[in-house]
Amino acid sequence: VIWFYRSYTKPTSERDPVTWSIFLKRVCPAALTASLDIALSNWSFMYITVSMYTMCKSSVIIFILVSAIIFKLEKPKLLSIVVVLLIAIGLFLFTYQSTSFNLFGFILVMTASAISGLRWVLSQILLQRDSLGLSNTLEFVYHVEPVMAISILPLALGMEGSEMVLSTEFIMADQHQSLWVLFVVIAGAFLALMLTFSEYLLLSNTSSITISICGIVKEIAILVLASTVGGDKLSPINVVGLVVCLSGISLHVYMKYKNSQFGPEIEDVKGVPKNP
């Protein structure tokens, strides 16, 4: 889809060239961390519950802050640390309940959280450094997605390949069912592409911490709907966690508002070396 769009809207002569050096040193690490984040996160669902996953995944904002400080995208400000701790602790309390603990699943999701922190910081560097030639979100997705697909393919084939090929649902399916499965797959892939594009578009104009907080808002919305529509019960600890989490998000929004009074919203990446 992106190849078709860029072929007819932007001639080759007008595109910023992406050298092999930039591709191997910058694009591939960002794509590999993204594919590992997705693969390990989905794999962990085989061993832990959604509540346990959400509790563990809430730590990703801490890994993002640490990675951003290491790569000099964020300065170690006290308020930033307070925001991260408020959101992480609040989300943990909001999803707290008695869940079955599985060590292997816990290791998978925590590894995914650590890799996710690195993923968003590396992607922010690519999107906000004009000299790398990938500041355009479409160009970024066009170069990153193929590497993600190729790197995640061996894991998918190794874990699910034989089961999928030998499944009677695929072998014995009639034409109507086959078309329906194909439609669901294509529709899901298109929605995933749009979600990925929107995430990177937001990242190109804000920061990795901001996109993580937006993801947390989504998680809160899902859990609130599960409580009001699905009938899930919220304990007093869950309500306290919701208040703490919203306090952290509100503080972050206030900080962004104050910063916008003195300059653009986009995060400065001048601490990143200009040469790839």
C-alpha positions in Angstrom: 0.0 0.0 0.0 2.7 2.5 1.0 4.9 1.5 -2.1 1.9 2.2 -4.4 1.2 5.6 -2.7 4.8 6.8 -2.7 5.3 5.7 -6.3 2.5 7.9 -7.6 2.8 10.9 -5.2 6.6 11.3 -4.9 9.0 10.7 -7.8 12.3 8.9 -7.0 14.3 12.1 -7.7 12.4 13.9 -4.9 13.0 11.3 -2.2 15.8 11.6 0.4 18.2 8.7 -0.2 18.7 6.1 2.5 22.2 4.7 2.3 23.1 1.2 3.2 25.0 2.5 6.2 21.9 4.2 7.6 19.8 1.2 6.8 22.0 -1.3 8.6 23.0 0.9 11.5 19.7 2.8 12.1 16.8 1.2 10.4 17.5 -2.5 11.2 17.9 -2.0 14.9 14.6 -0.1 15.1 12.8 -2.7 13.1 14.3 -5.7 15.0 13.4 -4.2 18.4 9.8 -3.6 17.1 9.4 -7.2 15.9 10.8 -8.6 19.1 8.5 -6.4 21.2 5.5 -7.6 19.2 6.5 -11.3 19.2 7.5 -11.6 22.8 4.4 -9.7 23.9 2.0 -12.0 22.0 4.0 -15.1 23.1 3.6 -14.2 26.8 -0.3 -14.4 26.4 0.2 -18.2 26.2 1.4 -18.3 29.8 -0.1 -15.3 31.7 -3.4 -13.5 32.0 -4.3 -10.2 30.4 -4.3 -8.5 33.9 -0.8 -9.9 34.6 0.3 -8.7 31.2 -1.0 -5.2 31.7 0.7 -4.9 35.1 4.0 -6.0 33.7 3.7 -4.0 30.5 3.1 -0.8 32.5 6.8 -0.8 33.2 7.6 0.1 29.6 7.4 3.8 30.3 10.3 3.4 32.8 12.4 1.7 30.2 11.5 4.4 27.7 12.7 7.1 30.1 15.9 5.3 30.8 16.6 4.8 27.1 15.7 8.4 26.3 18.2 9.6 28.9 20.9 7.3 27.7 20.5 8.5 24.1 20.2 12.1 25.3 16.6 12.7 24.0 15.4 13.6 27.5 17.1 15.4 30.3 16.9 13.6 33.7 14.3 16.0 35.2 12.7 15.4 38.5 9.2 16.0 37.2 9.7 13.5 34.4 10.7 10.9 36.8 7.7 11.7 39.0 5.3 11.4 36.0 6.7 8.0 35.1 6.5 6.6 38.6 3.0 7.9 39.1 1.7 6.3 35.9 3.6 3.0 36.4 2.4 2.6 40.0 -1.1 3.8 39.2 -1.5 1.4 36.3 -0.2 -1.4 38.4 -2.7 -0.7 41.2 -5.5 -0.2 38.6 -5.0 -3.7 37.2 -4.0 -5.4 40.5 -5.8 -8.6 41.4 -5.0 -12.2 42.2 -3.5 -13.7 39.1 -1.7 -17.0 38.4 2.0 -16.3 38.1 4.1 -18.0 35.5 7.8 -17.3 35.6 8.5 -17.9 31.9 5.5 -15.7 30.8 6.7 -13.0 33.3 10.2 -13.1 31.8 8.8 -12.8 28.2 6.6 -9.8 29.0 9.3 -8.0 31.0 11.9 -8.6 28.2 9.3 -7.2 25.7 8.9 -4.1 27.9 12.6 -3.5 28.0 12.9 -3.9 24.2 9.9 -1.7 23.7 11.6 1.1 25.5 14.6 0.9 23.2 12.3 0.5 20.2 10.5 3.8 20.6 13.6 5.7 21.4 15.5 4.4 18.3 12.4 5.1 16.2 12.2 8.7 17.6 15.8 9.3 16.5 15.1 8.2 13.0 11.9 10.2 12.7 13.3 13.4 14.2 16.7 13.5 12.6 16.3 15.0 9.2 19.8 14.1 8.1 18.9 10.4 8.2 16.3 10.8 5.4 13.5 9.2 7.3 11.7 12.1 8.9 8.7 11.4 6.6 6.5 8.9 8.3 5.5 7.0 5.1 9.2 6.6 4.2 10.0 5.4 7.7 7.2 2.8 7.6 8.2 1.7 4.1 11.8 1.0 5.2 11.0 -0.5 8.6 8.0 -2.8 8.0 9.8 -5.2 5.6 12.6 -5.8 8.1 10.0 -6.4 10.8 8.1 -8.9 8.7 11.3 -10.8 7.7 12.7 -10.9 11.3 9.4 -12.1 12.8 8.7 -14.8 10.2 11.1 -17.4 11.6 9.5 -17.2 15.0 6.0 -17.5 13.5 7.0 -20.5 11.4 8.8 -22.2 14.2 6.0 -21.8 16.7 2.9 -22.0 14.5 3.9 -23.1 11.0 3.2 -26.8 11.2 0.1 -26.4 13.3 -1.4 -23.9 10.8 -0.5 -26.0 7.7 -1.9 -29.2 9.2 -5.1 -27.5 10.6 -8.3 -29.0 9.1 -9.8 -25.5 9.2 -7.5 -24.5 6.4 -7.4 -27.8 4.5 -11.1 -28.7 4.6 -12.5 -25.2 4.4 -15.1 -24.5 1.7 -14.8 -21.5 -0.7 -17.0 -19.3 1.4 -15.1 -19.9 4.6 -11.7 -19.5 2.8 -12.8 -16.1 1.4 -14.0 -15.0 4.8 -10.7 -16.0 6.5 -8.8 -14.2 3.7 -10.9 -11.1 4.3 -10.4 -11.1 8.0 -6.6 -11.5 7.5 -6.4 -8.7 5.0 -8.7 -6.4 7.1 -6.6 -7.1 10.2 -3.4 -6.4 8.4 -4.7 -3.1 7.1 -5.9 -2.0 10.5 -2.5 -3.0 11.9 -0.8 -0.9 9.2 -2.9 2.1 10.0 -2.2 1.7 13.7 1.5 1.5 13.1 1.4 4.5 10.8 -0.6 6.6 13.4 1.9 5.6 16.2 4.9 6.6 14.2 3.2 9.8 13.0 2.5 10.8 16.6 6.1 9.9 17.5 7.5 12.1 14.7 5.8 15.1 16.3 6.1 14.4 20.0 8.3 11.9 21.9 8.6 8.3 22.9 7.3 9.1 26.4 4.2 10.9 25.0 3.3 7.9 22.8 3.7 5.6 25.7 1.3 7.7 27.8 -1.2 7.7 24.9 -1.0 3.9 24.9 -1.7 3.9 28.7 -4.7 6.1 28.1 -6.0 3.4 25.7 -5.3 0.6 28.3 -7.3 2.6 30.9 -10.2 3.1 28.5 -10.3 -0.7 27.8 -10.2 -1.6 31.4 -12.9 1.0 32.3 -15.1 -0.3 29.5 -14.5 -3.8 30.8 -15.8 -2.7 34.2 -18.8 -0.7 33.0 -19.9 -2.8 30.1 -18.4 -6.2 30.7 -19.3 -6.3 34.4 -15.7 -6.5 35.7 -15.5 -5.3 39.3 -13.2 -2.6 40.5 -11.8 -2.8 44.0 -10.9 0.2 46.1 -7.2 -0.4 45.2 -8.1 -0.3 41.5 -9.9 3.0 41.9 -6.9 4.5 43.8 -4.6 3.2 41.0 -6.9 4.9 38.4 -6.6 8.3 40.3 -2.8 8.0 40.6 -2.4 7.1 37.0 -4.6 10.0 35.8 -2.7 12.3 38.1 0.6 11.3 36.3 -1.0 11.8 32.9 -2.4 15.2 33.9 1.0 16.3 35.2 2.6 15.3 31.9 0.0 17.2 29.9 0.7 20.3 32.1 4.4 19.9 31.5 3.9 19.7 27.7 1.7 22.8 27.9 4.3 24.8 29.8 7.0 23.7 27.4 4.9 24.7 24.4 4.9 28.3 25.7 8.7 28.5 25.1 9.1 26.4 22.0 7.8 23.7 19.7 6.3 20.6 21.1 8.7 18.3 19.2 11.5 16.9 21.4 15.0 18.1 20.6 17.4 15.4 19.4 20.5 17.5 19.2 22.2 15.1 21.6 22.2 12.4 18.9 25.3 12.3 16.7 24.6 13.6 13.2 26.6 10.9 11.4 24.9 7.5 11.3 
